[in-house]
Amino acid sequence: MIGPFLDVFLIAAGPFIGSFITASSRAWPDWRQIALGRSACSECGHRLRPWELIPVVSFFLQKGKCRKCGAPIWPLHPVGEIVALIIPLIAVLAFDGGWTLAASLFGWVLLFGALVDLRTFLLPDVVTLGLVPPGLALAFLSGGPGGFLEHLLAALLGFATLAGIAWLYRRLRGREGLGMGDAKLLAAGGAWAGPFALAWSVAIGAGVTLFIVSIAQLLGSKTEAETPVPLGPGLAAGCYLAYCLPSLVQTTAG
Ligand SMILES: [Zn+2]
């Protein structure tokens, strides 16, 4: 009977884990800063009190500014905290027991990578390549050697597809359009979700990316063909949704 307790715990922990993930993604790749977490204002060093660390709520109560020096708080803080809550909500709806925990961890690691990509235009290998072994291990657990092999092929196919498109783009346009990080990310998606989820990951990823770009344009930022737009956040969302959707549809239909 661990299921319901685990579900409630994951959902309740989500925003706090999101707070840690967002702070870490901002500090990346400074591990020492990551270990400290979001304990002080990055501008004036003001040590944050417990009530200044409540996910989402603190941000709005303080109107997005440090109480001491008025420096703006990174606006991605509340966004990361809300997404980190949505991740276990979807996992709980789609999976049972330990699989809920696995899916939530998958989503949270993807969220970290997406935030780092938004800030630096780079997806850390720790995230992309780091997600491949646990994905393959879970495929073995649920599908035996056949499942393992299928997901291994999906990882290779995912990487080869985006790496191939990146190579073509570079030849045709003479500049980088897609990063190798995106190809490695789709390898992770293949390792977790299998071959049939690859197309879904990319389709959802493209949709989410267009959505983010439209919002950015509405908010007044100019996007032209030469403006670099990170694909990682959309692709990360695509990988997570493609992993959860089949189970989600089954649970809702059954
Ligand atoms: Zn401050």
Residues whose N, C-alpha, C, O or C-beta is under 5 A from the ligand:
A	BS01	ZN	C41 E43 C44 G45 H46 C66 K68 C69 G70 A71
